[in-house]
Amino acid sequence: MAEYITEVNQDYSIDIPTEVRDRLTLEPGDKLIMRFDNAEEHLVVGKLPMDAIEKAREIDDALGREIPIKENRIR
């Protein structure tokens, strides 16, 4: 498994390594989902598939918040 290290900027943003951006084929406006394990020691980041306009609108209201995901729907 590949691992990448990035530093948190002064404004709390992070720069995504080029290798990660290319591997996930990220485009401006794409959404990322971050999942923490139960101990909150490990973080998994993935590109959220945007295969439906309805799903994209549903996600936009949840940006930056912790959200429970159940049955592929955001509540």
GUMAR-356020 format. One record per residue (C-alpha): x, y, z; residue in three letters. Coordinates in steps of 0.001 Angstrom, whole numbers. Layout:
[[X; Y; Z]; ala]
...
END
This chain:
[[0; 0; 0]; met]
[[1396; 3375; -978]; ala]
[[1586; 6069; 1683]; glu]
[[1977; 9797; 1174]; tyr]
[[2862; 12457; 3722]; ile]
[[1530; 15975; 3449]; thr]
[[1803; 18973; 5745]; glu]
[[-1085; 21093; 7004]; val]
[[-750; 24665; 5715]; asn]
[[-1172; 27792; 7865]; gln]
[[-4793; 28105; 6685]; asp]
[[-5426; 24421; 7626]; tyr]
[[-5587; 23352; 4000]; ser]
[[-3491; 20501; 2648]; ile]
[[-1804; 20084; -698]; asp]
[[-2667; 16780; -2330]; ile]
[[443; 15054; -3676]; pro]
[[550; 14881; -7477]; thr]
[[685; 11080; -7388]; glu]
[[-2566; 10956; -5383]; val]
[[-4267; 13514; -7610]; arg]
[[-3295; 11535; -10702]; asp]
[[-4206; 8148; -9248]; arg]
[[-7684; 9330; -8220]; leu]
[[-8014; 11319; -11470]; thr]
[[-9125; 14340; -9459]; leu]
[[-10661; 17291; -11248]; glu]
[[-11615; 20713; -9837]; pro]
[[-14942; 20385; -8035]; gly]
[[-14555; 16677; -7194]; asp]
[[-15525; 15690; -3657]; lys]
[[-13349; 13582; -1340]; leu]
[[-14595; 11450; 1521]; ile]
[[-12437; 10919; 4629]; met]
[[-12985; 7926; 6877]; arg]
[[-11324; 7432; 10251]; phe]
[[-10915; 4099; 11983]; asp]
[[-12470; 3672; 15433]; asn]
[[-9300; 4793; 17197]; ala]
[[-9076; 7782; 14834]; glu]
[[-5450; 6905; 14191]; glu]
[[-5839; 6044; 10515]; his]
[[-7432; 8086; 7777]; leu]
[[-8604; 6762; 4439]; val]
[[-9308; 9306; 1706]; val]
[[-11147; 8476; -1466]; gly]
[[-12820; 10210; -4364]; lys]
[[-16564; 10224; -3959]; leu]
[[-18196; 8986; -7147]; pro]
[[-20430; 11603; -8690]; met]
[[-22462; 9433; -11014]; asp]
[[-25758; 11226; -10420]; ala]
[[-26677; 14912; -10180]; ile]
[[-29041; 14120; -7282]; glu]
[[-26196; 12616; -5264]; lys]
[[-23991; 15649; -5916]; ala]
[[-26670; 18025; -4612]; arg]
[[-27195; 15831; -1559]; glu]
[[-23458; 15898; -766]; ile]
[[-23057; 19675; -1196]; asp]
[[-25034; 20364; 1993]; asp]
[[-22735; 18106; 4023]; ala]
[[-19297; 19457; 3076]; leu]
[[-16952; 19647; 6058]; gly]
[[-19298; 17880; 8473]; arg]
[[-19206; 14437; 10008]; glu]
[[-22004; 12527; 8368]; ile]
[[-23413; 9064; 8952]; pro]
[[-23672; 7111; 5716]; ile]
[[-26267; 4392; 5610]; lys]
[[-27497; 2485; 2597]; glu]
[[-25462; 4755; 302]; asn]
[[-27479; 7796; 1377]; arg]
[[-26362; 10773; 3418]; ile]
[[-28647; 11613; 6311]; arg]
END
